[in-house]
Amino acid sequence: MNASAVFLLGISLLLGSGAVYGALPFDPLPEQPPIPADNPQSEEKIGLGKQLFFDPRLSISGTHSCNSCHNLSAGGDDGRAVSVGVYGRKGSRNVQTLWNAAYHTVYNWDGSAKTLEEQFKAHVTDPRIMAIPEGRVLVDRIARIPAYVKQFNAVFPDEGVSFDAIAKALSSFQRTLNTPGGPYDRYLRGDRRAISEQAKRGFDTFVEVRCASCHFWVNFAGPIPGVALQQGEGFYELFPNHPGTDYERRYRLADDQGRFNITQDNIDRRKWRMPGLRNVVLTAPYFHNGAVKTLAEAVRIMAKVQLKTELTAQQVDDIIAFLNTLTGEFPEITVPRLPVTAGRTVMDGYDE
Amino acid sequence: MNASAVFLLGISLLLGSGAVYGALPFDPLPEQPPIPADNPQSEEKIGLGKQLFFDPRLSISGTHSCNSCHNLSAGGDDGRAVSVGVYGRKGSRNVQTLWNAAYHTVYNWDGSAKTLEEQFKAHVTDPRIMAIPEGRVLVDRIARIPAYVKQFNAVFPDEGVSFDAIAKALSSFQRTLNTPGGPYDRYLRGDRRAISEQAKRGFDTFVEVRCASCHFWVNFAGPIPGVALQQGEGFYELFPNHPGTDYERRYRLADDQGRFNITQDNIDRRKWRMPGLRNVVLTAPYFHNGAVKTLAEAVRIMAKVQLKTELTAQQVDDIIAFLNTLTGEFPEITVPRLPVTAGRTVMDGYDE
């Protein structure tokens, strides 16, 4: 699906509760994201997933938890250009925020994972991230931690500790990492004073110059799961759309072929899953390679290379004022206690 | 000060509230540790320190917070043999727990820091840990984060953001990381059923075979600050005390010269600051080089290389039952929100 299809979508799929601008739907973030039928939420499962999320034993070296890169104290990312995994290994892509991730239909910059569950399995076994050689190795390690075994047996009585169960528990926790209630959502719900006049002007500009052609709906990432796209179906765009700019050269925007690396289909060259914009002011630096350090520069570049538009300084300021209203309210999270292996470590043999 | 002096200490400094075994003092962990006169606690300062503790921007690469190695979800350490700092750089020493650290009189395995404040400054500028080249670099970075500046100005009105102020705020938070209320402390306070008969037998063995000659008093690390030792004065022991054992060769126990590396004084060869034993079942692997994977093996080695004693399997089991009673109650900690640099990152220029 691409931008030209989106206007039709916008016209045909207006949601009753939302706002409509230029036939594009915008809606407050629903309190709950879609929950897959095969992984219903439960308090115990979410609690287990939270422990796993903060547990560095999920990396081969015992140094990196999910929270190491997807920092829940901050923007759900690491504030760096590209990720650093175990043993100081650098990745090639900018870490994406986990906040509101459950409202996406596919995962990773290239859409290589169809669900949060798949995304976890890919990251934990990625040699540049957590570098677990295969799921079985992680299962063996977790199965050596008695309190985890007990919890898994209670939450997943049919399977106990398994790679699937680990992925499911983690994903259940991640489906609670949502930030409704920010100024923009309050504005959409009728509080006309929740955002400034400049932010309103910025939103109008955002729609007029057609940023909103792709960045629309609840997560500003296009169609929402279960409505216009099913989970696993992606919304991809070409980036840069207008090639050969100075920006492209300076920030090496066209070096990475994006989704093509996954599909080997020429139609997917430099195609990228639409990133959301919620909490975007917290997630600098920007773009798939993290090459752009400020949001102002990112906005200028997007207008130029996607829309062939030169924004005025005032327009950039206004759009940023609007983007600031997309910062949500973050749930309070208590630091979990991790299950113990009394008097021994499960990290023996992995200390290189 | 060494073990021979300790019996005299034990005899001369009995505390009214504590238990005395073989003239050695034992006391429940006081609710509050000593607070230095030049860094009084306040709620705002502790809150600021907590944010700094969880903030990876305190490492040069933006990848490591204090909590990365001193994991407060677990034993206040990393469960690894030796630390891994920025860029995958390995240290040479086992990470020590931060839980109850405020009850020590000196810091690090070699006593190289006299206070928590000094310990922080050394770790944050250690190239193998957080690798900030000098304090000024960290101050410059923190000073680019507006909400931090506001907080520092409020908490430290005379100095604002400074290396000293960062160290003070962090140390204030660390002085709240205490675990009173565990089974052993409840036992000492009069609840005779708080620990098992085996644990009581283990404690008797611990005293009889003279583990307690060095591991005594509130933190099982010798004299407590402000009573028998002033802050900055260390309690050191020779390790291995009886050289040339198979254990020494197998685990390379005598390779590192310990405090000698700091003082260059021969009397300090293989001298080490007495480690505490609270929560010791959570802090495997063991010893300054983390070479020993289980607590049972650590107990056997300590008896052999320090006390020239071969423990029976039953004695080892009993001592471990006792050590299990030293696991405390952990305070509930909420994950802090970190101050934002909206639409930009302070990590630009540090992304190698």
Interface residues (C-beta under 8 A of the other chain):
Chain A: Q51 F54 D55 P56 R57 S61 G62 T63 S68 N71 L72 S73 A74 G75 D78 G79 R80 A81 V82 V84 V86 Y87 G88 R89 V280 V281 L282 A284 P285 G290 K293 T294 L295 A296 I320 L323 N324 F330 E332 I333 T334 V335 P336 R337 L338 V340 T341 A342 G343 R344 T345 V346 M347 D348 D351
Chain B: Q51 F54 D55 P56 R57 S61 G62 T63 S68 N71 L72 S73 A74 G75 D78 G79 R80 A81 V82 V84 V86 Y87 G88 R89 V280 V281 L282 A284 P285 G290 K293 T294 L295 A296 I320 L323 N324 F330 E332 I333 T334 V335 P336 R337 L338 V340 T341 A342 G343 R344 T345 V346 M347 D348 D351
